[in-house]
Amino acid sequence: MSKEIKIDFSEVEEAISSATSAIQSVKTDLPTVEVGKNQLTSLTELQSLMNELTSAIINYQNILADQLEKTTSLIETVKETDRATASSMRKGDFV
């Protein structure tokens, strides 16, 4: 018994496009703390935390963008395989 996997390519492509737009719209420029003459440890720690948060956001964006590129590539491969299989079936080459 064979099973068929159905993919709505336009829906997948729309979701990838939406996710890509969302990644690009995330702002990573958090406000900076101006310590100046103030030597409060909490301000220094706050700035350090904000720097770490910015770095984490940028890393997450990069990982997600890479995953979206791989997903796009996979979808193209599935499309090509689907076309090749359909073509073979029409020609009677399918075994």
Secondary structure as UniProt FT lines:
FT   HELIX           9..25
FT   TURN            36..37
FT   HELIX           41..91
//
